Amino acid sequence: MEFQNERNGSKVHKYLLKMITGLIFLLGTLFIGLNLSQAQQDNIPELEDGEEYEERVRHPVSNIILQQRFPDILVLSAAPTENTVALTFDDGPDPRFTPQILDLLAEHDIKATFFVTGARAEAYPELLQRIVNEGHIVGNHTYGHPNLVESSDMDTLETEVLRTEEIINAIVGYRTKLFRAPYGFLYDELLEQLGSMDYTVVGWSVDSLDWREDPPEDIAYNVISNIHPGAIILMHDGAGDTGDRTNTIEALRQIIPNLKDQGLEFETVPDMLDISYQK
């Protein structure tokens, strides 16, 4: 009887050891999986001065006065007689969202304009090449996405812009002539300097506000309710490490058919404005 109890105890002991070992293995696997997922996210270059939301809430953007002062450098829209609109996307290329947006644009045979950061173009050259291969236009959105007004430094501007210009040229084979400031933040001296660097600065006349990550219906409403012939529409294909552009993609599924039903056609910014996109 005593021997039987020892054998039973030994079985229970072995069973518990197996259970504990299995649990340790499972927890270790989960831990490694979480670390790999985080590592993959960490590979996406961050936006230097933070998400669009963090800056734009503090400093709402209006470039209308600047456009009146610098009509040959800053553009916000095309003539209202044009029956066209231009979709533009900032902060990519982002492997989480840019491919989905490219697929959707291809599905509707639409060409758009992508303002890319140098850091992300450098990290994902094949994605930048895909953008160009599919007939879209690439613009300069600085290297690291700094707040140029806050830095208030012409050397920073030149370094950010020229570094990105070189990266884009090395990947797609042309020096873009189009520039958009991070957060849309500009002032007189920045525009004068960009003009002297042979850039056309592209703003927007319709803001989807997709950086707020509202529901797709709200993002679509922001565009559709403010649309006009010649509009340059601001959207985002890139986000910070915790950002999500899924609602932007879903909103596009509503925006594109609606604008087509209104008789509007989609063009790239340089085609709509009849300006050059390369130096």
C-alpha positions as CSV (number, residue, x, y, z in Angstrom):
1,M,0.0,0.0,0.0
2,E,2.8,2.4,0.9
3,F,4.6,1.4,-2.4
4,Q,1.4,2.2,-4.3
5,N,1.1,5.6,-2.7
6,E,4.7,6.4,-3.6
7,R,4.1,5.4,-7.2
8,N,0.9,7.5,-7.4
9,G,2.8,10.4,-5.8
10,S,5.6,10.0,-8.4
11,K,3.1,10.1,-11.2
12,V,1.5,13.3,-9.8
13,H,4.9,14.9,-9.4
14,K,5.8,14.1,-13.0
15,Y,2.5,15.4,-14.3
16,L,3.0,18.7,-12.4
17,L,6.5,19.0,-13.8
18,K,5.2,18.6,-17.3
19,M,2.4,21.1,-16.7
20,I,4.9,23.7,-15.3
21,T,7.3,23.1,-18.1
22,G,4.6,23.5,-20.7
23,L,3.4,26.7,-19.1
24,I,6.9,28.1,-19.0
25,F,7.3,27.2,-22.7
26,L,4.0,28.8,-23.6
27,L,4.8,32.0,-21.7
28,G,8.2,32.2,-23.3
29,T,6.7,31.8,-26.8
30,L,4.2,34.6,-26.1
31,F,7.0,36.8,-24.8
32,I,9.2,36.2,-27.9
33,G,6.2,36.8,-30.1
34,L,5.4,40.1,-28.5
35,N,9.0,41.2,-28.7
36,L,9.2,40.3,-32.4
37,S,6.0,42.3,-33.1
38,Q,7.4,45.3,-31.2
39,A,10.7,45.0,-33.1
40,Q,8.9,45.0,-36.4
41,Q,7.1,48.2,-35.3
42,D,10.3,49.7,-34.1
43,N,11.8,49.4,-37.6
44,I,9.4,52.0,-38.9
45,P,11.2,55.4,-38.6
46,E,9.3,57.6,-36.1
47,L,7.9,61.1,-36.9
48,E,10.5,63.4,-35.3
49,D,8.2,65.9,-33.7
50,G,5.3,63.6,-33.1
51,E,2.0,62.6,-34.7
52,E,0.0,65.0,-36.7
53,Y,-2.6,65.0,-33.9
54,E,-0.1,66.2,-31.3
55,E,1.0,69.3,-33.2
56,R,-2.1,70.2,-35.2
57,V,-4.4,70.4,-32.1
58,R,-2.0,73.0,-30.6
59,H,-1.4,74.9,-33.8
60,P,-4.3,74.9,-36.3
61,V,-3.0,75.6,-39.9
62,S,-4.1,78.3,-42.3
63,N,-1.9,79.1,-45.2
64,I,-4.3,81.3,-47.1
65,I,-2.5,84.6,-46.2
66,L,0.9,83.0,-47.0
67,Q,-0.4,81.9,-50.4
68,Q,-1.5,85.4,-51.2
69,R,2.0,86.7,-50.3
70,F,3.8,83.9,-52.3
71,P,1.4,82.9,-55.1
72,D,4.4,81.7,-57.2
73,I,5.7,79.4,-54.5
74,L,2.7,78.1,-52.4
75,V,-0.3,76.4,-54.0
76,L,-3.5,75.4,-52.2
77,S,-5.8,74.4,-55.0
78,A,-6.3,74.6,-58.8
79,A,-8.7,77.0,-60.5
80,P,-12.3,76.3,-59.6
81,T,-13.1,75.9,-63.3
82,E,-11.2,72.6,-63.3
83,N,-13.5,69.6,-62.9
84,T,-10.7,67.7,-61.2
85,V,-9.5,67.0,-57.6
86,A,-6.2,65.7,-56.3
87,L,-5.7,63.2,-53.6
88,T,-2.5,63.6,-51.6
89,F,-1.0,61.4,-48.9
90,D,1.6,62.3,-46.2
91,D,4.0,60.6,-43.9
92,G,4.7,57.4,-45.8
93,P,5.8,55.2,-47.2
94,D,4.4,53.0,-44.4
95,P,4.3,49.2,-45.0
96,R,1.3,48.9,-42.8
97,F,-1.0,51.2,-44.8
98,T,0.6,52.4,-48.0
99,P,0.2,49.1,-49.9
100,Q,-3.5,49.0,-49.1
101,I,-4.0,52.5,-50.3
102,L,-2.1,51.7,-53.5
103,D,-4.2,48.7,-54.1
104,L,-7.4,50.8,-53.7
105,L,-6.2,53.5,-56.0
106,A,-5.3,50.9,-58.6
107,E,-8.7,49.4,-58.3
108,H,-10.3,52.7,-59.3
109,D,-7.5,53.7,-61.8
110,I,-6.6,56.9,-59.8
111,K,-3.2,58.5,-59.6
112,A,-2.3,60.5,-56.5
113,T,0.6,62.5,-55.0
114,F,2.6,61.1,-52.1
115,F,4.6,63.4,-49.8
116,V,7.2,61.0,-48.3
117,T,9.7,61.4,-45.5
118,G,13.3,60.7,-46.3
119,A,13.7,58.4,-43.3
120,R,10.8,56.2,-44.4
121,A,11.8,56.3,-48.1
122,E,15.2,55.2,-47.1
123,A,13.8,52.4,-44.9
124,Y,11.3,51.1,-47.6
125,P,12.8,51.9,-51.0
126,E,10.9,49.1,-52.7
127,L,7.6,50.7,-51.5
128,L,8.7,54.1,-52.8
129,Q,9.6,52.5,-56.1
130,R,6.1,50.9,-56.3
131,I,4.5,54.3,-55.8
132,V,6.3,55.6,-58.8
133,N,5.9,52.5,-60.9
134,E,2.2,52.7,-60.5
135,G,2.1,56.2,-61.9
136,H,1.9,58.3,-58.8
137,I,3.9,61.4,-58.0
138,V,6.3,61.7,-55.1
139,G,6.9,64.9,-53.2
140,N,9.4,65.9,-50.4
141,H,8.1,65.9,-46.8
142,T,11.5,66.4,-45.1
143,Y,13.7,63.6,-43.7
144,G,12.4,63.2,-40.1
145,H,9.2,65.3,-40.1
146,P,10.3,68.1,-37.7
147,N,8.2,71.2,-36.9
148,L,10.1,73.7,-39.1
149,V,8.4,76.7,-37.4
150,E,9.5,75.6,-34.0
151,S,13.1,74.9,-35.1
152,S,13.1,78.3,-37.0
153,D,16.4,77.4,-38.5
154,M,17.2,77.7,-42.2
155,D,20.1,75.2,-41.8
156,T,17.6,72.6,-40.5
157,L,15.3,73.2,-43.4
158,E,18.1,72.8,-46.0
159,T,19.5,69.7,-44.3
160,E,16.1,68.0,-44.1
161,V,15.0,68.9,-47.6
162,L,18.2,68.2,-49.4
163,R,18.9,64.9,-47.6
164,T,15.4,63.7,-48.6
165,E,15.9,65.0,-52.2
166,E,19.0,62.9,-52.5
167,I,17.3,59.7,-51.2
168,I,14.3,60.1,-53.5
169,N,16.6,60.7,-56.5
170,A,18.7,57.6,-55.7
171,I,15.6,55.4,-55.5
172,V,13.3,56.7,-58.3
173,G,15.7,58.6,-60.5
174,Y,14.5,62.1,-60.3
175,R,14.7,65.1,-57.9
176,T,11.2,66.1,-56.9
177,K,10.2,69.7,-57.2
178,L,7.2,69.4,-54.9
179,F,7.4,70.0,-51.1
180,R,5.0,69.9,-48.3
181,A,5.9,71.1,-44.8
182,P,5.2,68.8,-41.8
183,Y,1.9,69.7,-40.2
184,G,1.6,72.4,-42.9
185,F,3.6,74.7,-40.7
186,L,5.2,77.6,-42.7
187,Y,6.2,81.2,-42.4
188,D,7.6,83.8,-44.8
189,E,11.3,83.0,-44.6
190,L,10.7,79.3,-45.0
191,L,8.8,79.9,-48.2
192,E,11.4,82.3,-49.5
193,Q,14.1,79.7,-48.9
194,L,12.1,76.9,-50.5
195,G,11.5,79.1,-53.5
196,S,15.2,79.7,-53.8
197,M,15.7,75.9,-53.7
198,D,13.4,75.6,-56.8
199,Y,10.5,74.0,-54.9
200,T,6.8,74.4,-55.3
201,V,5.2,74.2,-51.9
202,V,1.9,72.3,-51.9
203,G,-0.7,72.9,-49.3
204,W,-4.3,71.8,-49.4
205,S,-7.8,73.2,-49.6
206,V,-9.7,70.2,-48.2
207,D,-8.5,68.5,-44.9
208,S,-9.9,65.1,-44.3
209,L,-8.7,65.4,-40.6
210,D,-8.0,61.7,-40.8
211,W,-5.1,62.2,-38.4
212,R,-7.7,62.4,-35.7
213,E,-8.5,58.7,-36.5
214,D,-12.3,59.4,-36.4
215,P,-14.7,56.8,-37.8
216,P,-14.5,56.4,-41.6
217,E,-17.9,58.0,-42.1
218,D,-16.6,61.2,-40.3
219,I,-13.5,61.3,-42.4
220,A,-15.5,60.8,-45.6
221,Y,-17.9,63.6,-44.5
222,N,-15.0,66.0,-43.9
223,V,-14.0,65.6,-47.6
224,I,-17.3,65.3,-49.3
225,S,-18.9,68.2,-47.5
226,N,-16.0,70.5,-48.3
227,I,-15.1,69.4,-51.8
228,H,-14.9,71.8,-54.7
229,P,-13.5,71.6,-58.3
230,G,-9.7,72.0,-58.1
231,A,-9.4,70.8,-54.6
232,I,-6.2,69.4,-53.1
233,I,-7.3,66.8,-50.5
234,L,-5.0,66.1,-47.6
235,M,-4.9,62.5,-46.3
236,H,-2.3,60.3,-44.6
237,D,-0.8,56.9,-45.6
238,G,1.7,57.0,-42.8
239,A,1.4,57.0,-39.0
240,G,3.4,56.9,-35.8
241,D,4.1,53.5,-34.2
242,T,0.8,53.6,-32.3
243,G,-1.2,55.3,-35.1
244,D,-3.7,53.6,-37.4
245,R,-4.8,54.6,-40.9
246,T,-7.3,51.8,-41.3
247,N,-10.1,54.4,-41.1
248,T,-8.5,56.4,-43.8
249,I,-8.6,53.4,-46.1
250,E,-12.2,52.7,-45.3
251,A,-13.1,56.4,-45.8
252,L,-11.5,56.3,-49.3
253,R,-14.0,53.5,-50.2
254,Q,-16.8,56.1,-49.6
255,I,-15.0,59.2,-50.9
256,I,-13.9,57.9,-54.3
257,P,-17.3,56.7,-55.6
258,N,-19.1,59.8,-54.2
259,L,-16.8,62.2,-55.9
260,K,-16.9,60.3,-59.2
261,D,-20.7,60.4,-59.0
262,Q,-20.5,64.2,-58.7
263,G,-18.6,64.1,-62.1
264,L,-15.2,64.9,-60.6
265,E,-12.1,63.3,-62.0
266,F,-8.9,62.5,-60.0
267,E,-5.5,63.8,-61.1
268,T,-2.0,64.2,-59.6
269,V,-1.2,67.7,-58.2
270,P,1.3,68.5,-61.1
271,D,-1.2,67.4,-63.7
272,M,-4.1,69.3,-62.2
273,L,-2.0,72.5,-61.8
274,D,0.0,72.0,-65.0
275,I,3.3,72.3,-63.2
276,S,6.6,70.3,-63.2
277,Y,7.1,67.7,-60.6
278,Q,10.8,67.2,-61.1
279,K,13.9,69.5,-61.3
